Amino acid sequence: MTDIKLKILIIEDDLDVAEMLNAYFRVQGYEVFTVNWGEDGVRSCQTVHPDLVILDIRLPDIDGYEVARRLRGDRRTSDVPIIFLTEKRDRSDRLQGLEIGADDYITKPFDVQELRLRVRNALKRMSQGSLTNPVTGLPEGALVDEKLSEVLGKDGVAVLFVAIENMDAFREAYGFVASDDVLRAISLMVMNTMREYSRPEDFLGHVSGTDFLLVVPPSNLSALSEKLRARLEQSVEYFYPIKDREQVANRIDRLGAKLAEIASLKNQFTTADEVKAELLRLKK
């Protein structure tokens, strides 16, 4: 009995790039389909039912944004992971793609090994139902919402939010692999600091790929927050190559962390989304 191959649909009008990606991902063990026009991509996605789409933004008919909108608006294709492949580098372009519902974004010229890792991670998230982060292994998505819903209205529960700032800029400069290494290092730092103050029933998970949420007792909140803030601030420069540390020290897109605290959840919130919205408002 043969294993069922995962299917990748590539929508790319540059024939050389399309052929290269087709050959590369076939060698990696995927079943690959390639089209060169946006309209053909929409139709192919509905008939092929791919597990993931690699989508160029600049296409000869409709652009990749429109393709993504149609895929997200169709019940048959709304959950298919989309990785944008494009020459556009502006932050507004990336945000537009993410707002439409793209799962990731990589700019040309790209490292095919980096793209392979992004494809792997997107497929892993899909297979796990977004229950754990593929880089850190920590709970995310429904597991985080479930934990927050469980502790809403309870005494003796506080929440600490840790947001890692400017990870996109770091990834643009040093690549996907380096940014994953940084995220894993930060997650270990958070876990180790939390162990100094926490109980076995305390919780650590992701609100987003670069935002952490800790559920801890109020008595430990202040000390944990201060220690974690200090450790993150002291460590940031070491995530950069030695040759760049002095240069990035005063840059506005330098890696950093913002924290927010809620000392009590009792009688303040009715849903997990309300808690997360308040943490985003409070972070500093």
C-alpha positions in Angstrom: 0.0 0.0 0.0 1.5 3.4 -1.0 1.3 6.6 1.1 -1.1 9.2 -0.2 1.0 12.2 -1.4 0.1 15.7 -0.2 -0.9 18.0 -3.2 0.6 21.4 -3.9 -0.9 23.8 -6.5 1.5 26.3 -7.8 0.0 29.4 -9.5 2.9 31.2 -11.1 3.2 32.9 -14.5 7.0 32.8 -14.7 7.5 29.5 -16.5 11.1 29.0 -15.3 10.1 29.5 -11.6 7.0 27.3 -12.1 9.0 24.5 -13.6 11.7 24.8 -11.0 9.2 24.6 -8.1 7.3 21.8 -9.8 10.5 19.7 -10.1 11.7 20.6 -6.6 8.5 19.7 -4.7 8.0 16.5 -6.7 11.5 15.4 -5.5 10.3 16.2 -2.0 7.5 13.7 -2.4 4.6 16.0 -3.1 2.1 15.7 -5.9 2.4 19.0 -7.8 0.1 20.8 -10.1 1.1 24.0 -11.9 -1.0 26.8 -13.7 0.1 30.2 -15.0 -3.1 32.2 -14.8 -5.2 33.4 -11.9 -8.5 32.2 -13.3 -7.0 28.8 -14.0 -5.7 28.7 -10.4 -9.2 29.3 -9.0 -10.7 26.5 -11.2 -7.8 24.1 -10.5 -8.1 24.6 -6.7 -11.8 23.6 -6.9 -11.1 20.5 -9.0 -7.7 19.3 -7.7 -8.5 20.0 -4.0 -4.8 20.8 -3.1 -3.5 20.6 0.5 -1.6 23.9 -0.1 -1.4 26.7 -2.7 1.8 28.6 -3.6 0.4 31.8 -5.2 2.3 34.5 -7.1 0.7 38.0 -6.7 1.5 39.4 -10.1 -0.4 37.3 -12.7 -1.4 38.1 -16.3 -5.1 38.2 -15.7 -6.4 38.6 -12.1 -3.8 39.2 -9.4 -3.0 36.9 -6.5 -5.0 39.0 -4.1 -8.2 38.4 -6.1 -7.3 34.6 -6.4 -6.9 34.5 -2.6 -10.2 36.3 -2.0 -12.1 33.9 -4.2 -10.5 30.9 -2.6 -11.3 32.2 0.9 -14.9 33.0 -0.2 -15.6 29.5 -1.4 -16.6 26.9 1.1 -14.7 24.2 -0.8 -11.4 26.1 -0.7 -11.7 28.4 2.3 -9.4 26.4 4.5 -6.6 25.7 2.0 -3.3 27.2 3.2 -2.0 29.9 0.9 1.7 31.0 0.7 2.2 34.2 -1.3 5.2 34.2 -3.6 5.9 37.7 -4.9 8.5 40.4 -5.7 6.6 43.0 -3.6 8.4 43.8 -0.4 6.4 46.7 1.1 4.8 46.1 4.5 1.4 47.2 3.1 1.6 44.4 0.5 2.3 41.8 3.1 -0.5 43.1 5.3 -2.9 43.1 2.4 -2.1 39.4 1.8 -2.4 38.5 5.4 -5.7 40.4 5.8 -7.1 38.3 2.9 -6.2 35.2 4.7 -2.8 34.1 3.4 -0.9 31.8 5.8 2.6 33.1 4.8 4.5 35.4 2.5 7.9 35.0 0.8 9.6 37.5 -1.5 11.6 36.9 -4.7 14.4 36.1 -5.1 13.8 33.4 -2.5 15.7 30.5 -0.9 13.9 27.3 -2.0 14.9 25.6 1.2 13.2 28.4 3.1 10.1 28.0 1.0 10.2 24.2 1.7 10.2 24.9 5.4 7.3 27.3 5.1 5.4 24.7 3.1 6.1 22.1 5.7 5.0 24.3 8.6 1.8 25.4 6.9 0.9 21.8 6.2 1.8 20.8 9.8 -0.4 23.5 11.2 -3.2 22.3 9.0 -2.9 18.7 10.0 -2.8 19.6 13.7 -5.8 21.8 13.3 -3.7 24.7 14.6 -3.6 23.2 18.1 0.1 23.6 18.6 2.7 26.0 17.1 4.9 24.2 14.6 8.0 26.1 15.7 7.7 26.1 19.5 5.3 23.1 20.1 3.3 25.3 22.5 -0.5 25.3 22.4 -2.3 27.8 20.2 -5.7 28.4 18.7 -8.5 26.4 20.2 -6.4 25.2 23.1 -5.6 28.7 24.2 -9.3 29.8 23.9 -10.3 26.7 25.8 -7.9 27.5 28.7 -9.1 31.1 28.9 -12.7 30.1 28.9 -12.0 27.6 31.7 -10.5 30.2 34.0 -12.9 33.1 33.2 -14.7 34.3 36.4 -12.4 32.3 38.7 -10.5 33.7 41.7 -6.7 33.4 41.8 -6.1 33.7 38.1 -4.0 36.3 36.3 -2.8 36.6 32.7 0.5 37.9 31.3 0.8 38.7 27.6 4.3 38.8 25.9 4.4 40.2 22.4 7.6 39.9 20.4 7.9 43.0 18.2 9.4 43.4 14.7 9.9 39.7 14.0 8.8 40.3 10.3 11.7 42.8 9.9 14.1 40.3 11.4 12.8 37.5 9.1 13.2 39.8 6.1 16.9 40.5 7.0 18.1 37.1 8.2 15.6 34.5 6.8 13.0 32.1 7.9 15.3 29.6 9.7 17.0 32.3 11.8 13.6 33.8 12.8 12.4 30.3 13.9 15.6 29.9 15.9 14.9 33.2 17.7 11.3 32.2 18.4 12.3 28.9 19.9 14.9 30.6 22.0 12.4 33.1 23.3 9.9 30.4 24.0 12.5 28.5 26.1 13.3 31.7 27.9 9.7 32.3 28.8 9.2 28.7 29.9 12.3 28.7 32.1 11.4 32.0 33.7 7.8 30.8 34.2 9.1 27.7 36.0 10.7 29.8 38.7 7.4 31.2 39.7 4.6 28.9 38.5 2.6 25.9 39.6 2.1 22.7 37.6 -1.4 23.8 36.6 -0.2 27.2 35.1 -0.4 27.6 31.4 1.7 28.9 28.5 0.6 29.2 24.9 0.5 31.3 21.8 -2.1 34.0 21.0 -0.4 34.4 17.6 2.9 33.1 16.1 4.9 35.8 18.0 2.7 36.5 21.0 2.7 34.4 24.2 0.0 34.1 26.9 0.7 33.0 30.4 -2.0 32.0 32.9 -0.5 32.3 36.4 -1.5 33.1 40.0 -1.8 36.9 40.8 0.7 36.6 43.6 3.5 35.8 41.1 2.4 38.1 38.3 4.5 41.2 39.1 7.7 39.4 39.8 7.3 37.1 36.8 6.6 40.1 34.5 9.6 42.1 35.7 12.0 39.2 35.5 10.8 38.3 32.0 10.9 41.8 30.7 14.5 42.2 32.0 15.7 38.9 30.5 14.2 39.6 27.1 15.7 43.1 27.0 19.1 41.8 27.9 18.9 39.0 25.3 17.7 40.8 22.2 21.1 42.0 20.9 22.4 38.4 21.0 19.9 37.2 18.5 21.7 39.3 15.8 25.0 38.4 14.2 27.9 40.1 15.9 28.7 42.3 12.9 25.2 43.8 13.0 24.7 44.4 16.8 26.0 47.9 17.0 24.1 48.9 13.8 20.7 47.7 14.9 20.9 49.0 18.5 19.0 52.2 17.7 16.8 51.0 14.8 13.1 51.3 15.2 12.5 47.9 13.7 14.8 46.2 16.2 13.5 43.1 17.9 11.8 43.9 21.2 9.1 42.8 23.6 5.9 44.4 24.9 4.1 43.0 27.9 0.6 43.4 29.3 -1.0 42.1 32.5 -4.5 41.4 33.8 -4.3 40.8 37.5 -7.8 39.2 37.8 -10.3 37.7 35.3 -13.1 37.5 37.9 -16.3 39.3 36.7 -14.4 41.3 34.0 -14.8 39.2 30.8 -17.3 36.9 29.3 -15.3 35.4 26.4 -11.7 34.5 25.6 -11.7 37.0 22.7 -12.5 39.8 25.2 -9.5 38.9 27.2 -7.2 38.8 24.2 -8.5 42.2 22.9 -7.8 43.8 26.3 -4.3 42.4 26.4 -3.6 43.9 23.0 -4.9 47.2 24.2 -2.8 47.2 27.3 0.6 46.0 25.9 3.5 48.4 26.4 
